[in-house]
Amino acid sequence: MKWQQLEECIEEKRKELNDLAKEVGLKDRRVLTKSMELDRLLNKYSDWKYSYRRQQSVLQSSQIQEKQHELVLSY
């Protein structure tokens, strides 16, 4: 699932949850189930975002190390 698709799924699920809660009330079991579905999507989003940031951090660190290595070799 792509980043944009995941964001769209989250927004759709949030709308479904809000509509259902208005229709049947917050204490209905279906609202809890829908909320759990939204939680799963949000967790995916969070995991993806964390792993992406971590990957970017590793790439930056690697680039810095390469530059440091080049400087050492130039002396």
C-alpha distance (Angstrom), angle and dihedral (degrees) to the residues before:
residue distance angle dihedral
M1 . . .
K2 3.78 . .
W3 3.79 124.5 .
Q4 3.82 94.4 -108.5
Q5 3.82 92.7 46.0
L6 3.78 90.1 52.0
E7 3.81 91.6 50.9
E8 3.81 90.0 49.5
C9 3.82 91.2 49.6
I10 3.79 90.4 50.6
E11 3.80 92.4 51.1
E12 3.80 91.9 46.8
K13 3.81 92.3 48.7
R14 3.81 90.7 47.6
K15 3.80 90.3 52.5
E16 3.81 91.1 48.1
L17 3.80 90.3 49.9
N18 3.80 93.5 49.6
D19 3.81 92.9 46.4
L20 3.80 92.1 48.1
A21 3.80 92.7 47.3
K22 3.81 90.5 52.0
E23 3.78 90.6 48.5
V24 3.81 102.0 45.5
G25 3.82 105.1 13.2
L26 3.78 132.6 -108.0
K27 3.80 96.1 -80.7
D28 3.79 95.8 60.6
R29 3.79 115.0 113.6
R30 3.81 91.8 -130.5
V31 3.81 89.1 61.4
L32 3.80 90.2 53.9
T33 3.80 90.6 49.4
K34 3.81 91.9 49.0
S35 3.80 89.8 47.4
M36 3.80 90.5 53.3
E37 3.81 89.7 51.6
L38 3.80 89.5 52.7
D39 3.81 90.2 47.8
R40 3.81 90.3 55.0
L41 3.79 91.3 52.4
L42 3.80 91.9 47.0
N43 3.80 90.1 50.0
K44 3.81 90.1 51.9
Y45 3.78 89.2 50.0
S46 3.79 92.1 49.1
D47 3.81 92.9 46.8
W48 3.78 91.7 48.8
K49 3.79 92.6 47.5
Y50 3.81 91.9 48.5
S51 3.80 93.5 48.0
Y52 3.82 91.0 46.8
R53 3.81 92.2 51.3
R54 3.77 90.8 46.0
Q55 3.78 91.0 50.3
Q56 3.81 90.5 49.9
S57 3.79 90.1 49.4
V58 3.80 91.2 51.8
L59 3.82 90.7 48.9
Q60 3.80 91.6 50.2
S61 3.77 91.2 47.6
S62 3.78 90.3 50.1
Q63 3.80 91.7 49.9
I64 3.81 91.0 49.9
Q65 3.79 90.6 50.6
E66 3.80 90.7 50.2
K67 3.80 91.1 51.6
Q68 3.80 91.2 48.0
H69 3.78 89.4 49.7
E70 3.82 90.6 50.4
L71 3.81 90.3 51.1
V72 3.78 91.7 51.1
L73 3.80 90.9 49.3
S74 3.77 92.0 49.2
Y75 3.82 91.7 60.7
